[in-house]
């Protein structure tokens, strides 16, 4: 019962994370590619996110499995194991921030609209 309750607590956070990741994809990556390439860019970011999630989960599992303590005959992850995983995660986040800051931002070209005064004069005359 306790495990089920903790699982329910994590669901809103998972939904929030998915929403934030989707928004970041649309805001940053979609603005950096031509409109004709948005499907490919979206697919690539989804693939990279899936690979990153899988690799990081496996790496965290290996680190926690290697840095264990014995408590009552059971092998449990040690505090140092969690520290190592968190430090690696923070370093990966900083690396992702550095890489994301290099993504070029395309500014949309605005068509030159007629000046409001000139448009008003044309309708009055």
C-alpha positions, 0 to 999 in steps of 0.5 A: 500500500505504501509503495502505491501511495508514493507512486501516485505522488510522482504522477503530477511531477511526471506530467509537469516534466513532460509538459515542460520538455514539450514546451522547450522543444517547441520554443527552442528547436522549432524556432531554429529550423525552417518550417519544412523541417519541423517534423524531422527536428521534433522526431530527432529531439524525441529520439534524443530524449528517449536515448538520454532517459534510457542511458541515464537511468542505466548509468544511475542504476549501475552506479547505485548497484556498485556503491552499496552498503550492507545493512541487515544482510541486504545490499542497499545503495549508499549515500555516496552512490546517490551523491555521485549520481546527483553530481553526474546529473548536475554536470549533464544539466550544465553541459546541456545548458551550454549546448542549448545556448549554442542553438541559433535563434531565427528571427522571423522577417517582418514584411514592411507594412505601410505606415499608418499615416500613409494608409489613412491619407490614401483612404481620405483622398 
